[in-house]
Every structure is written in structure tokens, then in C-alpha cells.
Amino acid sequence: MKITYSKIIIPVLFLLFISCNENKTTALESKEELLKPVSYVNPFLGTAPLTDPQFIGYTPPEDWRVWAGLTYPGSSLPNAMVQVSPITEFGSGAGYEYEDTEILGFTMTNKGHWNLCNLPILPLSEGAEYPYKSSFSHQKEKASPAYYEVFLEDYKINTRLTSTLRAAIQEYTFNENGGQRILFDLGKANNRIHDWDISLKGSNTLEGFQNMGRETIYFSAQLNKRVTGLEIIKKGSQEGYSIVSLEAKKVEPIVLKIGVSFVSIQNAAENLEKEIGERSFDQIHGEGEDIWNTFLSQIEVKGSSDKEKELFYSSLYRSFLWPALRSDINGEFTDIKGETRKEDFKYYTIPSLWDTYRNKLVLLALLQPEVTNDVIKSLMDIGELTGYVPTFFHGDHGASFIAGSYFRGVDNFDINKAYQLLLNNAYEENKGHNGGRPYLKSYIEKGYIPELRINDPVVETVGSAGVSKTLEYAYDDYALSLLAKELNDSIHFNDLSKRAKNYKNVFDMATHFMRGRLANGDWVSPFNPQYPYYEYMYREANAWQVSFYVPHDMPGLVGLYGGKDAFEQKLDSLFTLPWNPNHIARNVSSFIGQYCHGNQPDHEAPFSYYFVDKPEKSQVIIDTILNDFYGVGKDGLALSGMDDAGEMSSWYVCAAMGLYPLSPADSEYLVSVPLFEEVKWNLKNGNTLIIENPTGGRKLKGFMLNGTKHSGYFVSNDIFNKGGKILLETE
């Protein structure tokens, strides 16, 4: 056979070309990767503490960790049942605190709110002794959406985590062959454990549960190695743990695939089989990353620093981890009464309605309308079983969430049934059921919720928080009045519209503050508007921080202050009067004057200058918050306060893109100056919405909507249906 030189030379040259350009190709691929929104997400954002007293506003008491995010870095998909993440301290907000140096296990659920952190699992090397834990360093730790990795220094085990909606894979690479064990620390979680169990089925399948009283989580786990021993150490029904010993024939990663369910072990096994089955770690991780990238790509931003993109996409990511799925892949779920059922919707946990109704649940309706429908149906299911739509803390914001979602086009639920349930909340006194408005009788009779006289209240005083409740209920009444009008219920519309003005009943004309009142109508005295009473008159706030909360009637509030000039002067004082460092309250931190961005009660206040025709003054405050209150601290990983299941993150997303839902029950948005030169929404119907600030100015003078000069500063939700362009005029 004749061999030609060309047939030899061409392949050799091709191989040489590939070799010489390998680094260039890698660099190009790396650059392309950076263009994906998912690559900007930093799951560690919010895990570090605030430590600078100058920023906090006071010197925290000794051993008092200031809440600065309470987030977790583990793997999850949007609104998933599973969040598999490291735990460094039980009883802490999210289980993981960045300053800690030891990992206690890897848990399967999380919220960032002192509960869950179920099914702690930890690989153990030969010789590991109780109490089981391993040191680690951030230098050998990685996290990205749907992925977490860490090296356990004491045990010399590299651990990788990834997950699906209802299952996860934990992969352990031991440095040594032999003595390979796994701890199932089932007596621990962030909730109190009432009972637990684990058993071996076959040669490599483990199953069991953790009972937390109100609910039980079940698991089914499969290992790629044979189990040679299962030691169960119990101390009563609650405390204890189990150790699983494994066959060790050769050094290869141990792969633990685990499914969970809040219904049964059988459902947990089915969730595992159908969501993971025989697929590998890298396949599951790749699919999870693709899901997140597709989701995050709904909003594209241009013309900013990498740090700003990191904060934006990390905040968008963090906004969609809660509420969490509770339906299994076969459709079954456990309802509020403990019954197993299957319906035509997916069941979700109750959202953190007091906080997240402001902005996060608006984003949920815009970006995850199908999930929003199911969350509303889940709330309605609870309402039908208890008589009330669930409330949260001091508001009844299911009204705002359901009304706002409905007016944004989320309507695949029975609006009339939802409305009737919300009327129960607004008119029927709670008689021991789950839900309903506390102090509703006095609110209806007096138009406000009175305070009991308390002598020398301290920061942690437990009271009715009557001012906060009155303000929140007045807004809820307004939200419900919108539904009453939509459904042609004129009687309730008229009554609820009057009740929406109840905010005036706690406004003290003498001091120009929202102030507590006694049952006889007298104002609470003594009264210090700077003091953070916490639960007496106000919830986690002082008078300054709640006195600008009337999002449904800002012109009316301006009138109470005596007009625009007086209102502007009061706002100026809010942002300039220094915080008294002697006033210390948990979860009230990070100030601009008296304004506290570290908690939610005054998060609308920065936008209030719009109502005295000074949007440029609002923008100064908004820009200060965007630039200085996220990604702070020595590691650049702290938030200015607790993320509260995504509210803090959602505030950033809305303010950074220049559209804020000041009154979330209304389907409109206040336009501000985005952090970016361009924000592009890729809408689900194929249209696009573009927000542009071509000059880069920060003072808003007005804007064009689809080529026409727009009057005022609000745009309707039509922009998320029709698309178009908002072209800002700034200087």
C-alpha cells in the first residue's frame, strides 16, 4: 500500500495546532463561561458576620453575632425540596457561619431561618472519634448554583454535593483505603427532633426518618458500596446517631444518592429513582447548572463591574430558594392536618409573608408564574382546612400577595374562593385555629390596635406591636379592597377602603410620628421615637422606621405631615439624624441616620422623595444602599441584615434594575435609575423589555416609554406582557 506524506502530515499538523492553541481555547471557553449569569453567582454571599461597630451602628454585646444574611452555600434548584449544604453550628440561622472552622455534617434542607437543617450526614475516616466533626478551610471550599465542594482536613476526605428538586448526591473521596464510614446524625437538626430511625435494606440501601413534631422528613439512600455494619446509638427517642461502615476494596469515591419526602420512605425512594436513578454526579450537576442559567438569563444586565454583576445575580439566585416544594414526584403531599393527599397542583411551604410580600413575591409572580399559582393554591388549601389564609408575624399579607399576583396575570386558581378566605382573615376573629389576624376585634372596633401600659419597656419587651400591626393591617385592607372592586363586591370595597385609612389613627399630629395608643385613646407615654422597642408599639423597629410606611396612600401621608416641604424635611431627618449607639436590638442594624436597611419595616422609605417630586434625592439613598450595604465586611460576603428568605436580596434586584413594586398589591412599578446601562428582560411570551440609561447619569429627569414621553414615575404591569423600552433621561 502506498502511503502519501499528506495523509501523515495533516493529522500531525492538526495535533500540533490543537496542542499549541490549548491554552488559548481554554481561555476563550473561560471567557465565554463568564458571560453566563450562573458564573456570577456567589452562594457564600450573606454567610459572613458583620463585625464593624461603625457599620453596625453600635457595639454588639459579647458573643452576639449580628445577623448579616443567614444564608447557606449549599446546592439547590429554584424553590426545591432539597437544599444540601454544610452545617457548622446547630441552632444557628442557616446552619453555616462563615467564621466557623469545623463542619458537623451536610444537611438536606434549609431556609436560613433557624429551622430545618434535616438529616445531617458526614463521612468519617478510620480512627474518627465522637464528637464527630472536621476542620476545613475556605481555600479548599467551592460553591456555585447546584454545587458545593469542601475538603475535610481532619478526615482527609474531599466532599462534593449536588442536587435535584427532591434528591441529592454526596460524593466522598477518601485519601486512604479502609475504615470508610458515614455518620447519620439523626438526633440533630435546627428543629427539635422528637424521634428518628434508620435501617438497612439489602446490601447498600439505607432508609429512615426524622420526626420534628409538626412534620416528618423521610429518606431513602443508596450507596455504591456494600454496607458491612450499621451501629445505632440512641439516647431516648430524640438524641443519638448511627454509624454506617462500608466495604473498602479499592480507593474510589463513595457515592451516596439520597431522596427525601415529607410523606413516606416509599415516596423518598421513588423521588430518588426518578430524579437521579443511574445518572452520575457530573450529569446531575450539569443539569442543575443549566436550570439555573436558563432561569437567571431571564434578566440580562450590561455595563457594570463584575462585582455589581456578582451582587445582582447572587441576589436574584438567593431570591428563589424559598418557598420550598413539598409535593413528591407522584404528586402526594402532607397537608396542614397531617393527611396524605394528591391534588392538581404542587404543594409548597408558606412563604415568609411579612417580609417577602414587599418585593420577592412580586419577582416570583413575574419570573415563576407557575410556581406562584401553586404557592397560592397551597395557601388556599391551608385556608380551607383552618378557615384562614396563613399570616406571618404582624401582617396579613396573603391579601397583598394573592391580589398582586392576580393583577399580574397569575390567575390559574379560584379567585372567588381565595377572596372569601381572605375576607375570613379580615373579618373573623381567630378562635384558636391556625391563621387569622391577632387583635382583630379591637382593630375593627377602634381603628387601631391598642397597647397595654408597660412601665420602662426594654428592647425585648413582648407586646402587641400595635402600631406595626395597625399599619400592616391597613395596607392589607387596601389590598383586599382591590379584589373587592375587581369582583364587584361594593359593600366590602367601601368598608375596606375606609379601613385602609386606619394608618391615620396611629399618626400623632403633635410629634409627626406613628405612635402607640392605649385603649382609651391616649398616646403611649413616655415616648422616645429613636428607641427600638422591638415588640412594644413596633415590631423590630422604632418610630422613625415605620412612620413612612403607607405605600397605598403616600399623598395622604404627605398631607398628614403638613405638605411636601414638611414631609421632605422629615425625610431628610430620617436619613441624617445619627443612630444612638446605646440603642441595641437584635436584627436592627446598619443605618443611614435612623433608616435601618438591616431590617424590613422601612425598606420603602428610600423611595419616598418621589412624592415630593425629588426622585434625585431618593436615588442618592438608593445608590448608597446598593454600593455600600451588600457584599460588605472584611471578606466582602456580609449583608447589612438578615436576608429573611430572600427579601433583602429581592430589594437589591428590584432597586438595581430600576423597577420597584412600592405597593405590591398594585400591578405597577416605580421607575428609578438602574445600576446598569441596560437591563433586558427576556419575557416568557417571547417579547423583551429593555430599560436603558444611555448617559449613565444618576439624576432621573423623566423617561420615554416606547418612544413616548411618560408622565409621572410609575409604569403598569403591561410592560411585562407587551414588552418595549424604557429610555431614561438622566444627568
Secondary structure by P-SEA (a helix, b strand, c coil): ccccaaaaaaaaaaaaaaaaaaaaaaaaaaaaaaacccccccccccccccccccccccccccccccccccccccccccccccbbbbbcccccccccccccccccbbbcccccccccccbbbbbbcccccccbbbbbbcccccccccbbbbbbccccbbbbbbbccccbbbbbbbccccccccccccccccccccccccccccccccccccccccccccbbbbbcccccbbbbbbccccccbbbbbbbbccccbbbbbbbbbcccaaaaaaaaaaacccccaaaaaaaaaaaaaaaacccccccccaaaaaaaaaaaaaacccccccccccccccccccccccccbbbbcccccccccccaaaaaaaccaaaaaaaaaaaaaaaaacccccccccccaaaaaaaaaaaaccccccaaaaaaaaaaaaccccccccccccaaaaaaaccbbbbcccccccccccccaaaaaaaaaaaaaaaaaaaaaaacaaaaaaaaaaaaaccccccccccccccccccccccccccccccccccccccccccccccccccccaaaaaaaaccaaaaaaaaaaaacccccccccccccccccccccccccccccccccccccccaaaaaaaaaaaaccccccccccccccccccccaaaaaaaaaaaccccccccccbbbbccccccbbbbbccccbbbbbbbccccccccccccccccccccccccccccbbbbbccccc
